[in-house]
Amino acid sequence: MKGKTVISIILPPVVFTLGYFFGAWLHPKFASHNTPKGAPIVSTLFGNDVCDMNNGTPFGFDTLAAHEKNLLVFWSPSCKFCRQFFQNRMNQEMMGIFCFPLTDDYEYVDFFVKQHEIKYPQLVKQTTDGIRSIDAPFVESIPLFLVVDAYGKILREHVGIDHLDELISTLY
C-alpha cells in the first residue's frame, strides 16, 4: 500500500515535467524562443494582387523600401483590443503603417475604417472573382504587430496591446 502512495505522489509531477519539456521541444513558443521569421513571410503579404480596400491602390513588396521601419498590423473589427490600437494616432509620414484585416466581413471593416477616419491602408488580396482575403497562416493571435525594415526583415513581433506604447516609441 505504501508503494502505491509514493507512486501516486511522485508520478504526477514527473509526468507534468516531462510533458512540459517535451511540449516545449515540439513548440518553441512554449519555451520562449523566437521562431526565425523574415522576408519570405512578409513578401507573401505584398504582391500585384494586394491593394488598399478603400481606394484600390496596389501595394508591392517595394512599398516597404519607402521607410526605414514599417509597422504591419493584423487585426479584426470583432476584436476589442484591435480596435483600441486605432485610437492611437501615429505619424504615418515617419514610418510605413500597413493594416491587414483578418476577417470575411469586409463591409464592416470598410464601415469601421470610415467611421473612425482611419488613414492607414487596409490591405487585402483582390482575386479574379472579387473575393477579398489575406493569407496569413502564421498569425496565431490578434492584434499582431510586426516591425519590419525596408527589406522585409522582421525586427520585432508584438502580440496584444499591453506595452504597445513602448513598441511604438521604439519606432520613431
Residue frames as a rotation matrix with the C-alpha (Angstrom) as fourth column:
MET 1
0.565 0.825 0.000 0.00
0.825 -0.565 0.000 0.00
0.000 0.000 -1.000 0.00
LYS 2
0.417 -0.491 -0.765 2.86
0.203 -0.770 0.605 2.35
-0.886 -0.407 -0.222 0.85
GLY 3
-0.615 -0.687 0.386 4.44
0.480 0.062 0.875 1.83
-0.625 0.724 0.292 -2.62
LYS 4
-0.088 0.687 0.721 1.21
0.967 -0.116 0.228 2.91
0.240 0.717 -0.654 -4.34
THR 5
0.778 0.358 -0.516 1.09
0.528 -0.818 0.228 6.10
-0.340 -0.450 -0.826 -2.26
VAL 6
-0.063 -0.898 -0.436 4.68
0.163 -0.440 0.883 7.01
-0.985 -0.015 0.175 -3.17
ILE 7
-0.686 -0.143 0.713 3.96
0.696 0.156 0.701 6.38
-0.211 0.977 -0.008 -6.86
SER 8
0.285 0.888 0.362 0.75
0.931 -0.347 0.117 8.44
0.229 0.303 -0.925 -6.75
ILE 9
0.709 -0.099 -0.698 2.68
0.290 -0.861 0.418 11.34
-0.642 -0.499 -0.582 -5.17
ILE 10
-0.249 -0.942 -0.227 5.75
0.026 -0.241 0.970 11.22
-0.968 0.236 0.084 -7.42
LEU 11
-0.395 0.051 0.917 4.21
0.819 0.473 0.326 10.22
-0.417 0.880 -0.228 -10.75
PRO 12
0.657 0.725 0.208 2.01
0.731 -0.543 -0.414 13.31
-0.187 0.424 -0.886 -11.48
PRO 13
0.662 -0.428 -0.615 4.83
-0.282 -0.903 0.325 15.90
-0.694 -0.042 -0.719 -11.15
VAL 14
-0.419 -0.842 0.339 7.19
0.021 0.364 0.931 13.71
-0.908 0.398 -0.135 -13.19
VAL 15
-0.122 0.475 0.872 4.59
0.939 0.340 -0.054 13.28
-0.322 0.812 -0.487 -15.95
PHE 16
0.854 0.460 -0.245 3.85
0.393 -0.877 -0.277 17.02
-0.342 0.140 -0.929 -15.90
THR 17
0.289 -0.839 -0.461 7.55
-0.348 -0.541 0.766 17.94
-0.892 -0.061 -0.448 -16.10
LEU 18
-0.581 -0.488 0.651 8.22
0.359 0.564 0.743 15.53
-0.731 0.666 -0.153 -18.95
GLY 19
0.208 0.770 0.604 5.12
0.949 -0.010 -0.315 16.73
-0.237 0.638 -0.732 -20.78
TYR 20
0.806 0.072 -0.588 6.12
0.084 -0.996 -0.008 20.37
-0.586 -0.043 -0.809 -20.38
PHE 21
-0.083 -0.943 -0.323 9.66
-0.414 -0.262 0.872 19.92
-0.907 0.206 -0.368 -21.69
PHE 22
-0.551 -0.042 0.833 8.56
0.616 0.653 0.440 17.62
-0.563 0.756 -0.334 -24.50
GLY 23
0.527 0.819 0.227 5.88
0.803 -0.393 -0.448 20.16
-0.278 0.419 -0.865 -25.47
ALA 24
0.624 -0.384 -0.680 8.42
-0.229 -0.922 0.311 22.99
-0.747 -0.039 -0.664 -25.35
TRP 25
-0.491 -0.835 0.248 10.72
-0.027 0.299 0.954 20.99
-0.871 0.461 -0.170 -27.57
LEU 26
-0.293 0.471 0.832 7.92
0.905 0.417 0.083 20.43
-0.308 0.777 -0.549 -30.09
HIS 27
0.567 0.565 0.599 6.65
0.696 -0.718 0.020 24.01
0.442 0.406 -0.800 -29.99
PRO 28
-0.409 -0.913 -0.017 9.42
0.776 -0.338 -0.532 26.59
0.480 -0.231 0.847 -29.45
LYS 29
-0.163 0.377 0.912 6.99
-0.189 -0.919 0.346 29.34
0.968 -0.116 0.221 -28.40
PHE 30
0.847 0.474 -0.240 6.28
0.111 0.284 0.952 27.45
0.520 -0.833 0.188 -25.16
ALA 31
0.355 -0.810 -0.467 9.97
0.933 0.273 0.236 27.64
-0.063 -0.519 0.852 -24.36
SER 32
0.737 0.044 -0.675 10.03
0.154 -0.983 0.104 31.40
-0.658 -0.180 -0.731 -25.06
HIS 33
-0.485 -0.846 0.222 12.23
0.457 -0.029 0.889 31.05
-0.745 0.533 0.401 -28.14
ASN 34
0.165 0.484 -0.860 11.56
-0.578 -0.659 -0.481 33.31
-0.800 0.576 0.171 -31.08
THR 35
0.335 -0.027 0.942 10.94
0.635 0.745 -0.204 31.37
-0.696 0.666 0.267 -34.23
PRO 36
-0.653 -0.655 -0.380 13.02
0.171 -0.616 0.769 32.89
-0.738 0.438 0.514 -37.01
LYS 37
0.435 0.786 0.439 10.83
0.752 -0.049 -0.657 34.80
-0.496 0.616 -0.612 -39.41
GLY 38
-0.497 -0.685 -0.533 11.86
0.233 -0.697 0.678 37.09
-0.836 0.213 0.506 -42.18
ALA 39
-0.612 0.156 -0.775 11.27
-0.633 -0.684 0.363 38.42
-0.473 0.713 0.517 -45.63
PRO 40
-0.940 0.295 -0.169 9.65
0.079 0.673 0.736 35.27
0.331 0.679 -0.656 -47.11
ILE 41
-0.387 0.843 -0.375 6.69
0.885 0.225 -0.408 35.62
-0.259 -0.489 -0.833 -44.75
VAL 42
-0.184 0.290 -0.939 6.39
0.086 -0.947 -0.309 39.36
-0.979 -0.138 0.149 -45.29
SER 43
-0.845 -0.213 -0.491 6.78
-0.428 -0.280 0.859 39.04
-0.320 0.936 0.145 -49.05
THR 44
-0.777 0.618 0.121 3.72
0.611 0.694 0.380 36.77
0.151 0.369 -0.917 -49.23
LEU 45
-0.077 0.776 -0.626 1.64
0.728 -0.385 -0.567 39.69
-0.681 -0.500 -0.535 -47.91
PHE 46
0.100 0.034 -0.994 2.54
-0.421 -0.904 -0.074 42.02
-0.902 0.426 -0.076 -50.77
GLY 47
-0.601 -0.284 0.748 2.14
0.522 0.569 0.635 41.43
-0.606 0.772 -0.194 -54.48
ASN 48
-0.976 0.188 0.113 0.36
-0.008 -0.544 0.839 42.55
0.219 0.818 0.532 -57.61
ASP 49
-0.252 0.953 -0.167 -2.97
0.414 0.262 0.872 41.39
0.874 0.151 -0.461 -56.26
VAL 50
-0.190 0.153 -0.970 -2.71
0.974 -0.097 -0.206 43.28
-0.126 -0.983 -0.131 -52.95
CYS 51
-0.442 0.114 0.890 -4.50
0.347 -0.893 0.286 46.61
0.827 0.435 0.355 -52.77
ASP 52
-0.977 0.212 0.013 -5.94
-0.121 -0.506 -0.854 49.10
-0.175 -0.836 0.520 -50.33
MET 53
-0.532 0.831 0.161 -9.57
0.844 0.537 0.017 48.07
-0.072 0.145 -0.987 -49.87
ASN 54
-0.002 0.536 -0.844 -10.53
0.413 -0.768 -0.489 51.73
-0.911 -0.350 -0.220 -49.56
ASN 55
0.412 0.129 -0.902 -9.29
-0.548 -0.756 -0.358 53.08
-0.728 0.642 -0.240 -52.89
GLY 56
0.962 0.051 0.268 -7.78
0.145 0.735 -0.662 50.12
-0.231 0.676 0.700 -54.76
THR 57
0.517 -0.843 -0.145 -4.21
-0.845 -0.477 -0.240 51.43
0.133 0.247 -0.960 -54.65
PRO 58
0.804 -0.255 -0.538 -1.85
0.146 0.960 -0.237 48.49
0.577 0.112 0.809 -55.30
PHE 59
0.569 -0.656 0.495 0.93
-0.798 -0.297 0.524 47.71
-0.197 -0.693 -0.693 -52.81
GLY 60
0.682 -0.442 -0.582 4.01
-0.042 0.772 -0.634 45.67
0.730 0.457 0.508 -53.70
PHE 61
0.609 -0.526 -0.594 6.96
0.792 0.449 0.414 44.44
0.049 -0.722 0.690 -51.67
ASP 62
-0.392 -0.803 0.448 8.94
0.770 -0.553 -0.318 47.51
0.503 0.220 0.836 -52.74
THR 63
0.488 0.653 0.579 6.44
0.123 -0.708 0.695 49.63
0.864 -0.268 -0.426 -50.79
LEU 64
0.830 -0.190 -0.524 8.43
0.554 0.176 0.814 48.80
-0.062 -0.966 0.251 -47.66
ALA 65
-0.086 -0.975 0.204 11.53
0.985 -0.114 -0.129 50.46
0.149 0.190 0.970 -49.11
ALA 66
0.201 0.235 0.951 9.99
0.301 -0.939 0.168 53.91
0.932 0.253 -0.260 -48.69
HIS 67
0.699 0.083 0.710 10.57
-0.598 -0.476 0.645 53.80
0.391 -0.876 -0.283 -44.91
GLU 68
-0.423 -0.905 0.040 13.38
-0.716 0.307 -0.627 52.63
0.555 -0.294 -0.778 -42.68
LYS 69
-0.960 0.216 0.177 10.84
0.029 0.707 -0.706 50.93
-0.278 -0.673 -0.685 -40.42
ASN 70
-0.465 0.863 -0.197 7.36
-0.521 -0.087 0.849 49.68
0.716 0.497 0.491 -41.17
LEU 71
-0.742 0.339 0.579 4.59
-0.461 0.368 -0.807 48.50
-0.487 -0.866 -0.117 -38.87
LEU 72
-0.613 0.584 -0.532 2.34
-0.270 0.478 0.836 45.69
0.743 0.656 -0.136 -40.09
VAL 73
-0.666 0.492 0.561 -0.87
-0.669 -0.061 -0.741 45.35
-0.330 -0.869 0.369 -38.08
PHE 74
-0.730 0.483 -0.483 -3.00
0.068 0.755 0.652 42.21
0.680 0.444 -0.584 -38.20
TRP 75
-0.871 0.471 0.141 -6.41
-0.328 -0.345 -0.879 42.87
-0.365 -0.812 0.455 -36.71
SER 76
-0.616 0.783 0.088 -10.12
0.650 0.442 0.618 42.10
0.445 0.438 -0.782 -36.84
PRO 77
-0.527 0.463 0.713 -13.01
-0.399 -0.875 0.273 44.51
0.750 -0.140 0.646 -36.24
SER 78
0.550 0.756 -0.355 -14.57
-0.043 0.450 0.892 41.94
0.834 -0.476 0.280 -33.89
CYS 79
0.051 -0.646 -0.761 -11.53
0.898 0.363 -0.247 42.20
0.436 -0.671 0.599 -31.55
LYS 80
0.923 0.384 -0.013 -11.95
0.347 -0.821 0.454 44.98
0.163 -0.424 -0.891 -28.97
PHE 81
0.375 -0.866 -0.332 -8.20
0.370 -0.188 0.910 45.07
-0.850 -0.464 0.249 -28.33
CYS 82
-0.357 -0.454 0.816 -7.54
0.923 -0.033 0.384 45.53
-0.147 0.890 0.431 -32.04
ARG 83
0.444 0.632 0.635 -9.98
0.709 -0.682 0.183 48.44
0.548 0.369 -0.751 -32.15
GLN 84
0.831 -0.164 -0.532 -8.12
0.352 -0.586 0.730 50.14
-0.432 -0.794 -0.429 -29.29
PHE 85
-0.188 -0.957 0.220 -5.00
0.814 -0.026 0.580 50.34
-0.550 0.288 0.784 -31.46
PHE 86
-0.208 0.131 0.969 -6.74
0.861 -0.445 0.245 52.69
0.464 0.886 -0.020 -33.85
GLN 87
0.870 0.435 -0.230 -7.32
0.491 -0.728 0.478 55.24
0.040 -0.529 -0.847 -31.07
ASN 88
0.182 -0.901 -0.394 -3.57
0.382 -0.305 0.873 55.87
-0.906 -0.309 0.288 -31.21
ARG 89
0.988 0.154 -0.027 -2.82
0.046 -0.453 -0.890 58.40
-0.149 0.878 -0.454 -33.94
MET 90
0.175 -0.978 0.111 0.65
0.522 0.188 0.832 57.51
-0.835 -0.087 0.544 -35.20
ASN 91
0.297 -0.185 -0.937 2.51
-0.596 -0.802 -0.031 59.62
-0.746 0.568 -0.349 -37.71
GLN 92
0.699 0.046 0.714 2.46
0.383 0.819 -0.427 57.71
-0.604 0.572 0.555 -40.96
GLU 93
0.900 -0.427 -0.091 4.87
-0.342 -0.561 -0.754 60.17
0.271 0.709 -0.651 -42.57
MET 94
0.168 -0.899 0.405 7.70
-0.979 -0.106 0.172 58.92
-0.112 -0.426 -0.898 -40.37
MET 95
-0.766 -0.383 0.516 7.08
-0.360 0.921 0.150 55.21
-0.533 -0.071 -0.843 -40.89
GLY 96
-0.587 0.580 -0.566 5.03
-0.517 0.270 0.813 52.88
0.624 0.769 0.141 -43.02
ILE 97
-0.634 0.498 0.592 1.88
-0.443 0.393 -0.806 51.57
-0.634 -0.773 -0.029 -41.35
PHE 98
-0.540 0.440 -0.718 0.01
-0.640 0.340 0.690 48.82
0.547 0.831 0.098 -43.16
CYS 99
-0.373 0.523 0.766 -3.02
-0.736 0.335 -0.588 47.03
-0.564 -0.784 0.260 -41.74
PHE 100
-0.790 0.127 -0.599 -4.28
-0.326 0.741 0.587 43.58
0.519 0.659 -0.544 -42.65
PRO 101
-0.150 0.808 0.570 -7.88
-0.976 -0.028 -0.218 42.96
-0.160 -0.589 0.792 -41.58
LEU 102
-0.957 -0.189 -0.218 -8.29
-0.213 0.972 0.095 39.25
0.194 0.137 -0.971 -40.85
THR 103
-0.406 0.897 0.175 -11.99
-0.173 0.112 -0.978 38.79
-0.898 -0.427 0.110 -41.40
ASP 104
-0.658 0.291 0.694 -14.54
0.742 0.404 0.535 37.83
-0.125 0.867 -0.482 -44.00
ASP 105
0.419 0.894 -0.156 -16.81
0.873 -0.444 -0.200 40.77
-0.248 -0.053 -0.967 -43.20
TYR 106
-0.602 -0.772 0.205 -15.09
0.797 -0.562 0.222 43.45
-0.056 0.297 0.953 -45.28
GLU 107
0.056 0.685 0.727 -18.23
0.445 -0.669 0.596 45.58
0.894 0.290 -0.342 -45.38
TYR 108
0.891 0.251 -0.377 -17.92
0.438 -0.262 0.860 46.04
0.117 -0.932 -0.344 -41.62
VAL 109
-0.042 -0.969 -0.243 -14.18
0.899 -0.142 0.415 46.74
-0.437 -0.201 0.877 -41.92
ASP 110
-0.510 -0.098 0.855 -14.96
0.672 -0.665 0.325 49.42
0.537 0.740 0.405 -44.50
PHE 111
0.535 0.793 0.292 -17.66
0.332 -0.516 0.790 50.89
0.776 -0.326 -0.539 -42.24
PHE 112
0.725 -0.300 -0.620 -15.34
0.648 -0.010 0.762 50.85
-0.235 -0.954 0.187 -39.19
VAL 113
-0.326 -0.934 0.148 -12.43
0.920 -0.278 0.275 52.44
-0.216 0.226 0.950 -41.06
LYS 114
-0.369 0.257 0.893 -14.60
0.469 -0.778 0.418 55.25
0.803 0.573 0.167 -42.45
GLN 115
0.694 0.712 -0.105 -16.41
0.413 -0.275 0.868 55.82
0.590 -0.646 -0.485 -39.15
HIS 116
0.704 -0.486 -0.517 -13.14
0.519 -0.144 0.843 56.30
-0.484 -0.862 0.151 -37.26
GLU 117
0.937 -0.298 -0.181 -11.39
-0.345 -0.723 -0.599 58.16
0.048 0.624 -0.780 -40.11
ILE 118
0.447 -0.793 0.413 -8.51
0.116 0.509 0.853 55.68
-0.887 -0.334 0.320 -40.17
LYS 119
0.621 -0.272 -0.735 -5.91
-0.732 -0.538 -0.419 56.72
-0.281 0.798 -0.533 -42.72
TYR 120
-0.418 -0.830 0.370 -3.67
-0.603 0.558 0.569 53.66
-0.679 0.014 -0.734 -42.59
PRO 121
-0.230 0.345 -0.910 -4.17
-0.898 0.286 0.335 51.47
0.376 0.894 0.244 -45.67
GLN 122
0.135 0.373 0.918 -6.15
-0.583 0.779 -0.230 48.29
-0.801 -0.504 0.323 -45.11
LEU 123
-0.456 -0.482 -0.748 -4.55
-0.888 0.201 0.412 45.76
-0.048 0.853 -0.520 -47.43
VAL 124
0.298 0.584 0.755 -6.47
-0.336 0.805 -0.489 42.85
-0.894 -0.108 0.436 -48.93
LYS 125
-0.839 -0.500 0.214 -5.88
-0.015 0.415 0.910 40.48
-0.544 0.760 -0.356 -51.80
GLN 126
0.105 0.857 -0.504 -8.23
-0.745 -0.269 -0.611 41.12
-0.659 0.440 0.610 -54.68
THR 127
-0.548 -0.262 0.794 -8.85
0.178 0.891 0.417 37.87
-0.817 0.370 -0.442 -56.52
THR 128
-0.993 0.119 -0.011 -10.28
-0.030 -0.159 0.987 37.45
0.116 0.980 0.162 -60.01
ASP 129
-0.321 0.937 -0.134 -13.71
0.690 0.329 0.645 36.58
0.649 0.115 -0.752 -58.63
GLY 130
0.020 0.331 0.943 -13.75
-0.181 -0.927 0.329 39.71
0.983 -0.177 0.041 -56.45
ILE 131
0.823 0.256 -0.507 -13.28
0.398 0.377 0.836 37.92
0.405 -0.890 0.208 -53.14
ARG 132
0.289 -0.719 0.632 -11.06
-0.618 -0.645 -0.450 39.75
0.731 -0.261 -0.631 -50.67
SER 133
0.944 -0.028 -0.329 -8.81
0.247 0.720 0.648 37.85
0.219 -0.693 0.687 -48.31
ILE 134
0.310 -0.913 0.266 -5.50
-0.913 -0.364 -0.183 37.83
0.264 -0.187 -0.946 -46.52
ASP 135
0.747 -0.168 -0.643 -3.35
0.144 0.985 -0.090 34.72
0.649 -0.026 0.760 -46.37
ALA 136
-0.072 -0.750 0.657 -1.51
-0.746 -0.397 -0.535 34.98
0.662 -0.528 -0.531 -43.04
PRO 137
0.607 0.372 -0.702 -1.41
0.040 0.869 0.494 31.47
0.794 -0.328 0.513 -41.56
PHE 138
-0.372 -0.840 -0.395 1.47
0.544 0.147 -0.826 32.49
0.752 -0.522 0.402 -39.27
VAL 139
-0.529 0.259 0.808 -0.84
-0.602 -0.786 -0.142 34.79
0.599 -0.561 0.571 -37.27
GLU 140
-0.578 0.260 -0.773 -1.87
0.513 0.853 -0.096 32.87
0.635 -0.452 -0.627 -34.16
SER 141
-0.056 0.542 -0.839 -3.23
0.923 -0.293 -0.251 35.77
-0.382 -0.788 -0.483 -32.07
ILE 142
-0.185 0.039 0.982 -4.56
0.583 -0.800 0.142 39.23
0.792 0.598 0.125 -32.78
PRO 143
0.958 -0.186 -0.220 -3.73
-0.287 -0.575 -0.766 42.02
0.016 0.797 -0.604 -32.70
LEU 144
0.440 -0.877 0.196 -0.29
0.760 0.479 0.439 41.12
-0.478 -0.044 0.877 -34.02
PHE 145
0.904 -0.250 -0.347 2.25
-0.343 -0.908 -0.241 43.84
-0.254 0.337 -0.907 -34.80
LEU 146
0.464 -0.813 0.353 5.33
0.846 0.524 0.096 43.17
-0.263 0.254 0.931 -36.91
VAL 147
0.654 -0.412 -0.635 8.07
-0.385 -0.903 0.190 45.78
-0.651 0.120 -0.749 -37.20
VAL 148
0.536 -0.462 0.706 9.96
0.759 0.630 -0.164 45.21
-0.369 0.624 0.689 -40.45
ASP 149
-0.243 -0.694 -0.677 12.77
0.105 -0.713 0.693 47.06
-0.964 0.098 0.246 -42.14
ALA 150
0.093 0.250 -0.964 12.89
-0.798 -0.560 -0.222 48.33
-0.596 0.790 0.147 -45.73
TYR 151
-0.610 -0.412 -0.677 13.90
-0.749 0.578 0.324 44.85
0.257 0.705 -0.661 -46.92
GLY 152
0.325 0.863 -0.386 11.12
-0.578 0.505 0.641 42.96
0.748 0.015 0.663 -45.15
LYS 153
-0.519 -0.541 -0.662 13.30
0.246 0.647 -0.722 41.61
0.818 -0.538 -0.202 -42.35
ILE 154
0.621 0.780 -0.072 11.24
0.238 -0.101 0.966 41.23
0.746 -0.617 -0.249 -39.19
LEU 155
-0.396 -0.782 0.482 12.86
-0.193 -0.442 -0.876 43.30
0.898 -0.440 0.024 -36.46
ARG 156
-0.934 0.154 0.323 10.27
-0.323 0.021 -0.946 42.83
-0.153 -0.988 0.030 -33.75
GLU 157
-0.429 0.843 -0.325 7.00
0.192 0.437 0.879 41.00
0.883 0.315 -0.349 -33.12
HIS 158
-0.950 0.192 0.248 4.41
-0.302 -0.342 -0.890 42.09
-0.086 -0.920 0.382 -30.59
VAL 159
-0.498 0.830 -0.250 1.10
0.475 0.502 0.722 40.42
0.725 0.241 -0.645 -29.72
GLY 160
0.211 0.702 -0.680 -1.70
0.974 -0.097 0.203 42.27
0.076 -0.705 -0.705 -27.93
ILE 161
0.493 0.047 0.869 -1.90
0.233 -0.969 -0.080 45.87
0.839 0.242 -0.488 -26.77
ASP 162
0.899 -0.274 -0.341 -0.01
0.328 -0.094 0.940 45.52
-0.289 -0.957 0.006 -23.48
HIS 163
0.091 -0.929 -0.358 3.11
0.286 -0.321 0.903 47.69
-0.954 -0.184 0.236 -23.62
LEU 164
0.437 0.132 0.890 2.19
0.896 0.028 -0.444 48.79
-0.083 0.991 -0.106 -27.15
ASP 165
0.996 -0.083 -0.035 3.28
-0.084 -0.996 -0.018 52.35
-0.034 0.021 -0.999 -26.34
GLU 166
0.305 -0.941 0.145 6.79
-0.270 0.061 0.961 51.02
-0.913 -0.332 -0.235 -25.67
LEU 167
-0.018 -0.256 0.967 6.83
0.784 0.597 0.173 49.30
-0.621 0.761 0.190 -29.07
ILE 168
0.732 0.387 0.560 5.61
0.664 -0.591 -0.459 52.44
0.153 0.708 -0.690 -30.81
SER 169
0.870 -0.437 -0.229 8.21
-0.276 -0.816 0.509 54.60
-0.409 -0.379 -0.830 -29.03
THR 170
-0.001 -0.917 0.398 10.97
0.142 0.394 0.908 52.42
-0.990 0.057 0.130 -30.49
LEU 171
0.290 0.193 0.937 9.73
0.903 0.270 -0.335 53.09
-0.318 0.943 -0.096 -34.00
TYR 172
0.934 0.130 0.332 10.39
0.245 -0.910 -0.334 56.84
0.258 0.394 -0.882 -34.03
